[in-house]
Amino acid sequence: MKQSRGRFNLYMASMVSFLLLLSVILSGCGGDPAKQASAAAASGKEVTLVIGAYSIAKDALADILPKFQQEWKAKTGQTVKFQESYEASGTQARAIIGGFEADVTLLAMEGDVDKLVKAGLVSKKWRETPDQGMVTRSIVVLGTREGNPLGIHDFEDLAKPGVKVLYPNPQTSGGAQWDINAIYGAGLKLSEKQGTKDPAYAKTFLEKVHRNVESLDKSGRASMAAFEYGVGDVVVTYENELLARIRQGKKYDVITPEYTIKIENPAAVVDKYADQHGTRKVAEAFVNYLRSKEAQSVFADYGFRPVNEEILKANEGRFQVPAGLFDISYLGGWDQVRQTLYSKKGIWYQVLAGL
């Protein structure tokens, strides 16, 4: 009995010592994992920033990331390493919502960032930054083979018999939604030219073009790759995507439609994951850097229209401004567009179903 009681007392003494030690450890940690991680990242010699971006931004970021590394190292003494993921914009947004822990995201359109807001990952105030959260702009254009052998001059020509058209799938690609918005909006503009802004006319116009679509790839980059492999006669895409290819020596003609849409591409800190990883400071600095003259000049080199007015003016000779250029507000804004075109009973799905 005495031996059992001695073992019990020893066990209790051990437990008390363990609990006291645990109490000391917890009190030293402060009880806030996000703050602990942030403190570790801030004091460490190295930090890793996870980037989740839409596919078309990949080439420009290949030049921008090393420049930011150099600037951050010079300012703070800290080395930034990057983990990068590039997907179609819609696919990337879904991946982040599904658990891909990106600290920063660059997406094709604000609607994809709004999905992250609804999921509780990005602050509702993400637009309260310069240029309303946008870091690049572009327009929707048409790319043809060198010399424009089919004589393509506008969206109307895409509906001609025998013309094979490429654009991606709007279910996965933000670029595809910009493409479809441009074609539908051009239909509205043409109907206005005839007397009244007519959604029925615009739907019919979109239907005629869609009949000639060869395939619906998952991203704008995938559509461009298919075009480079020889698929199709015309690709509907971002201006910057074609200009970047031409810069690399590809032989394409860029056709700017009379009526087309201005594209705006956002970047945002993914607040939940940046706080969890303790990378908020560097994540915010990186998003700010994307609007710097240095980064904007790189974007311009890759065919994006800069949001920085000084850099845009320096490159204005490279970017044609079509007379009938419109923006998303002409279609009623993104909320209206999502309802009108991309809801389950929307115009796009009616076109897809042949209704």
N, C-alpha and C positions, 0 to 999 in steps of 0.2 A: 504494500500500500504506500509506504514512504517513497519507494522507488518510483511508482507511478505518479505520485504527487510531485516529486522532483522533476520528472520529465515534463509534466504539465506546466510547472513554473518556468522551466527553461524555454518551453515553446512560447509561453505568453511574453516572456522577456524579449525573445527574438522578434515576435510580432510587433511589440511596442517599438523596438529599435527600427524595424523596417518601416513602420508608419511614420516615425519621426523623420527618417531619411527621405521618405517620399514627400513629406510635407515641405522639407527644405528645398528639394528639387523643384517642386511645383511653384513654391513662392519665388524661387529664383527665376523661373521661366515667365512669370507674369500672367500665365493662363490664357494668352491670346496667340494662337498659332500663326495667324496672319502677321501680327506685329513681330513675332519672333523671326519669321521667314524674311520679313522686310528688313529687319535689323541685320540679319545675316547677309542678305544680298547687298545691302548698303555698305557693309563693312568689308565684304569679301573682295578679293582681287579679280574675281571673275563672275560674270552673271550670264545666264542663258535666257534669251528672248525667243519665244515661240511665235512664229508668224503663220497665220492661216489666210491665204490670199486667193483671189480668182486667177485663173490660169494665164490670162493675157498680161498680167503685171509681172510675170516671172522674169523676163529678159531685162527690163529696166531695173528691177530690184537686184539683179545680179551685180549691177554697177553701183547701186545706191547703198547696199548694205556695208561694203567695205569702207565707203566714205564716212558713213555714220560711225563705224567702229573706230576709225582714226580720230574723228572729232570727239567722241565720248572718252576715249583713252586720254586725249590731250587735256580735256576738261576735268576729268575725275580720277585718272590713273587706273580706272577699272577696265578690264577686257570684256567686251561683249561677244558672246558666241550666239549663233542663230540656229534654230531648228525650223525648217521651212516646209510648208505643205501648199501645193497648188492644185486647185480643182476648179471645175465650173462653179460659178458664184453660188447658185442655189445649193449645190452639193456641199460646198464648203460651209455654208451657213448651217445646214443640217448636221454636218459632222461636228461642228462646235457645240450645237445644242445637244447632240448625242454623247458628248463627253470628250471630244478632242480639245485639250486645254490650251488653246491659243491665247497668248497675252495681247496680241494685236491682230486686227483683221483688216484687210483691204478687199472690198467687194465691188461688184459691178454696179450695184444700185442701192439706194437708200432703203428700199423695201426689204432687202436681205439683212441689213443691220437692224431694221425694226423687228425682224423675227427674233433676233438676239435680245432685244429690249424686252419683248413679250416673254421670253424665256427667263428673264431675270439675270442675264449675263452682262448686259451693257446698260449704262445709265441712260435714263430718259433725256438727259441733258447733253447727249453726245453731239448734237448739232450746235451747241453753244460754243462754237470755236470759229476761227476765221473761215470764211467761205462756206459756212453752214456744214462743216464736217467734210467737205469735198477736197480731194487732193489732185485730181486730174479731170480733164474734160476731153471730149472727142465728138465726132458726129458719125452717123451711119452712112456708109458709102457702098458702092458696088465695085468689085474687083473682077476684071476680065483678063483673058490671055493677052499677051503682048500684041499690040496693034488693033485690039478690040474687033476681032474678025466678024462678030455677029452684029456689029453696029449698035451696041447697047448705049443708050443715052439717059435713061430715066427708069423709075420703077415700072412705068407702063410697059416698057419693052420686055420685062421679065415674064409677062403674060403671053407673049407671042408663041405660037406653036413651035415645038422643037427646042426651045431654050431650056437648058437644064440648070436649075437654080440650087444653091446650097445655103442653108442657114441652120443653126442648131435648135435643140429642143427647149422650149420655154419652161418645161417642167424642171429642168436641171440647170439651165443656163440663163444668167442675167443678161448676157449679150443677146440671146435670142429674143428676150422680151423687148430690148431696145430695138432690134431689127423689126419685129412685128409692130411695135408702136410706130416706127417710122413709116412702114408701108400703110398701115391703117390711117395714120395721120395724114399721109400724102393723099389718100383717098378722100379724106374730109376736106383737104385744101382744094382738090380738084372739083369736088361737088360745090364748094363755096364759089369757085370760079364760074360755075354754071348758074349760080343764083342763091343756093342755100346750103348750109352745113348739114349734110345728110348722112347719118350713121349707116343707113341701109346701103347707100352707094359705096361707102368705105368698106363695109363688110364684103360686098360683091367684088370690089377691087382686090381685097386681101385673098378672097377665094380664088380668083383668077391666077394670082401669082403663086399661091400655094399648090395649085394643080401641077405646076412645073418643078416642084421641089423634089430633088433626087433622094435625099436622106435627111433625117433629123439627128445630128450628132449631139453628144452630151455637153459640148462646150464650144465656144467660139474658136478656141485654139484647135479643137478636133476638126471642126469644119474647114479651117484654114489648111490643116494638114492634109485632109482629103482632097482639097482643091490642088494642093501642090503635087499630090500623087496622080493628078490628071482627071479626077472626078468632077463633072459639071462644067458648065460654060461660064457661070457667074456666081460669085460668092457675095452674099450680103453680110457686111461685117463692120467692125470699127475702122475708122480711118487710120488710127495708129497702128493697127495690126498689119495693114497693107504697106504703110510707109516704112515700118520696121523691116518688113520682108524685102522691100525694094532697096533699102539701105544695105542689106546683106547680099545684094546682087541679083535678086530674083527679078524676072522680067514680067511685070504686070502693069496694066493700065488701071488708074484710079478714076472712077466715074462718080462725080458728085451730083446727086439728084437735085432738081430745082427745089423740091420740098423734101426736107429731111429733118431729123430731130437732133437736138443738142444732148449729148450724153454727159452725165456727171457721175463720177466714181468716188465713193467715200472711203475713209479709213477711220478706225476707232479703237480705243483701248477696250479690251474685253475685261471689264472691271472685276468680275468675280474671280477669274483665274489669275489676273495680274496681282490682286491682293493676296490670293492663296499662295502664289509663288514668291511674293515679296519683290515683284518687278515693276511696281507701278511707276516709280520715278523714271526708270529707263524706258518704259513703255510709252509714257507721256512725252518724253523727250524725243523718242523716235517718231511718233506721229507728228509732233511739231516740226521735226527735221524734214519730213516729207514735203512741207510747204516752204522750205528754205530755198534761196536762190540756187544753191548748188544742186539740190535734189530736183528742183523744177527744171533746171537746165538738162539734167539727165533724162527726165520724162520727155522733154521736148525733142531730144535726140532720138528717142524711140517713137516719135510720132504723136505723143499725147499733146493736147492743148493745155498749156500751163494755167493754173489758177492764179499764179503770181503775175500781176499785170506788167511788171517790168520785164520779166522773162517772156511773157506773151508778146509784148511789143517788139522785143528783140528778134522774135521768130515769126512775126506776122506775115512775112512774105511766103512762108511755107504752108500757110493754112488758108484755104479758100473759104469765104463766108457766103454761102448760097443765099440768094434773094429771099427764098421762102423758108428759111430756117425757123423752126419752132421748138419750144421746150415742152416739158411734161405738163405744164399748166394748160397748154392748148387742148390737151386731152382730159383736163379736169383734175390733174394731180394724181399721185400714185394710188391713193385710196379709191378714187373713181376708176382708174385704169384696172386695178385688181378686180374690182367688182364687174366692170363692163366687159373686160376682155378675158380675164383669167380665172374667174369663178367657175364652178362646175357647170353652170348654165350660160357662161359667158361666150362672147363672139368667137374667140379663138377655138374653144372646144366645139362650138357649132360648125365652124369651118373644118376642123379635124374630122368630125363625124359626118360631114357632108349634109348638114341640116340647113 
